[in-house]
Amino acid sequence: TTASEATLVCMLAAKTKTIQKYRALEPQWKESEILERLIVYGSDQAHSSVERAALLAGVKYRSLQSNREYSLEGNAVKQAIKKDRDEGLIPFFVIVTLGTTPSCAFDKLDEIGSVCEEEEIWIHVDAAYAGSAFICPEYRHHLNGINLADSFNFNPHKWLMVHFDCSALWLKNSKDLVDAFNIDPVYLRHDKQSKTLDYRHWQIPLGRRFRSLKLWFVLRIYGAEGLRKHIRKQCNLAKAFSDLVHSDDRFEIPVQSQLGLVCFRLK
């Protein structure tokens, strides 16, 4: 449905995976003892749905300070993980935002990815708005380090001319989701289970709307080049607007303009 649900679903999968891991490593621990130690990290610029997902998942959440460009750096994540491990907590999930809501800032995915790979921590990339722009090669450098991510999400309903709701989620290993959500009563079983992807195991509800159909129609109508033209036009409009704001002494632009977003204020 939305990036909010994608974050929650991936967090729940990572939570289940981590609990299973620590029950094997520390058989004397009860599940409740592991659960109360679990902690999630996100930037102070991350969307509020990240903290909400942690609340719904029943785990601790720590907001980490971003740099002067409002990006979360790998060192901040590394220090937080070390501090919390020393205090007996279990870091298990990090949100990397590509295109934050306040200023369209980009967290340092490559830096954070290296830290999380070493620490064996799930990285979820939230690119709800900016992800659509990655169809244009000139914006794809923001994806450096994506190979280190465990999950990636963006919303075609934000910038690809698809009606709400339509959110796209990729997983490095879909088995992590299936293991977390797979409950198979007899009335849901069928003889093709081993031969097909059953997406009811990838989400909270059992049923799902045919969202991919409306996305498919947009792709058929506009094609890749048509959609790139759409993105580039809006980015150029943002640049033109930014130039107009710069030319007026009454206003200032406090942060670098990114993609289609221009932040400005009265002096």
N, C-alpha and C positions, 0 to 999 in steps of 0.2 A: 504493500500500500504506500508507504512513505519511508523516508530515511530513518525516522524515529523507530519504526518497527524493525527495520534492518539492524539497527544498533542493538536493540533489545534482544532480538533473536540470536545474533552472533555472541552477545555477552552471555546469554543463557547456555549456549553451546560450549563456550570457553569455560564457563563455571562448572558444567557437568564434567568436562574433560579433566579439569584441574582437580576436582573432588575425587574422581576415579584414580588419578595419578597418585594423590597423596594418601589415599586409603591403601594403595599397594605399597607405598614407601613407608608409611607409618601406620601399620595395622592396628595399633593400640588407640589411635585417635578415632573418636566418633565423628560422624558426618557433620554434626552441629559444631564441633570444635574446629573443623577445617573451614566451614562456612563463615564463622565469625572472624576468621583471619583474612579472608579474601578482600583484595583491594584493587580498584580500577583507577586509571589515570587519564586525565584530559587537560587540555590547555584552558587557561582562564578566558580564552576567546571561543571555546567550544560551544556548540548549541546547547540550550537548556535541556534538550531531549536526552543528552548524554547522562547528565546527573539524574534525570527522571528514570532512565533505564536502570541505573544502579539502584535506585530506590525500589523499583519494581522487582529487580533481581535479588534484593535483600543483601547487597554487598556494600562495602565501604567505598567512598569516592573521594579522590584527592584532586583538587584543581591546582595545576602547576603554572607558575608565572611565565608568560611569554616574553620575548625580547623586545627591543625598541620598535621593531617592525611588526610586532604582534604575532610573531611566529614562535612555536614551541620548538626548542632545540634538544638535541640528543643528550647533552650534558645535564640538563634539568631533569630529564627522565631518569638518567643513570643515578644521579644523586638521590632522588626520591626513592628509587627501588632499593638502593643500599641502606638508606635510613630505615625504611619500613621492614626490610628483611632483618636488620639488626634488632628491631623491636618485636620480632616474631610474627610479622604479618606475611601474607602470601600474595605478592603482586602477580596478576594473571591476565590483565587486559589493558591495552593502551589504545586510546582513540587518537588518530592522526587526522586533522581537518585540512582538507585542501580547498580553500576558498571559504574563510570564516564568514559568519553572518554580519558582524559589525563592520569589517573592512576588507573582506575577501583576501585575507592574508593566507599564506601557505606554510603549514608546519614543515619542519625539516624531515621529510619522510626517510631519506637515505640515512641520516644520522640516527634517528629513532629506530629505524629498522635494524641497524647493526647492533644497537643495544639490546633490543628485544630478541633478536636471533640468539645472541649470546646467553641471555637470561631465560630463554624458552618461554616467552610471553606472547600471547596472541595480539597481533596488530590488526585493528579494524580501521579502514580508511573511509572517512565520511567526506564525499565530494558532491554533496547534494545539489548545489548550484553549479559549481565550476566544472564538474565532471563532463558536462555536455561539450564544453570548449575543447576537450582533449581529442575530439574528432579532427581538429585542426592541428597539423604538425607543429606549427609555430608555438603552440601552448603546451606541447607534450613534455617539455622539459620539467614541468611541475610534477611529473610522474616518476622522476628519478628515484629509484629504490622500491618501486611497486612490486618487484619480484620478491621482496621480503615480507610483503603483506599477506595476511591469512584471509582477509575478506575486504571487498571493495564495493562501495555503493554510490550511485548517483540517481538523480530524479529526472527522467525524460520529461515529466510533467512540468518541470521548471523552465527548461530552455530549449526543448526540442519539439515544441508545438504539439505536444500530446496532452489530451485532456486529463485533469486530475481524476483518479490517482493512478500513477504508474512509476514505480521505483525499481531500478535494476540492481541486483545483488550477485556478485561473483564470490565464489569460495575456492580456496586452494584445495581443500579436502571436504567435499560435501558429506562424507561419512561422519564428521564431527557433529553436524546438524542432525543427521538421521539418528545417531546414537542418543542424542539428547531428547528428541521428540517422538521416537518410534514406540508407540503402544499399539499393538495389533490385535484387537478383538476379532472374533470369528466373522462378524458381519462386515468387516472391512477388508478381509483377505480375498485375494483372487489368484488365479493360476498364472498370471504374468508378472508376479512380484519380482522375480529375479531377473526379468528381461527389460524392465522399464524404470525410468525415474519416477518416483511417486512423490510429487511435490507437497503432499499433505504432511510429509515428514520434515519439511523445510520451513515450517511456519507455525503460528499459533492456532488459527482456525483450520478445520479439516477441509472445508470447501474453499474454492478460489474463483474469482472472476477471470474472464479471458482477457486480461490486460494486454497480453502480447499481441493480440489481434489489432488493436488500435495503434500500437507502436509500429507494427508491420505495415499498416496502411500509410502511415506518415513516411516511412522509409521508401515505400514503393512510389509515392507521389513525388517526393522531393529528391530522393537519391542522396548519396553521400555529399556530392558537390553542392546540391541545393541547400542542405543543412549547414554545410560549412559557410556558404554565402550568407545565410541567416545569422549565424554566430558572428562572423566578421563584420557584418553591417552594424550590429548592435555595439560591438566593441569600438568601431569607428565613430559611432554616434556618441559614445561615452567620451572618447578622446576629444571630439569637437566641443562637447559640453564643458569638459575640463578646461579647454583653451579659453572658452568664454568666461568661465569663473576666474581664471588667472588674469584675464584682462580687466577685471573690475576690482578696484582697490578696496571696495567694501567687504570683499570675501577672501577667504583663504582655504586652501586644501590641506588638511592636517596630516593625511597619510597618502602614500602613493596610490594612484588610481589603478585598479586591476580589472581586467576584462570589461564587463559592462557596468561596473559600480564606481561611482564618484562620490566620495565623502567630502562635504564642504560645510562651512559655517561662516557666520558673520564675525568679523574681527572685533 
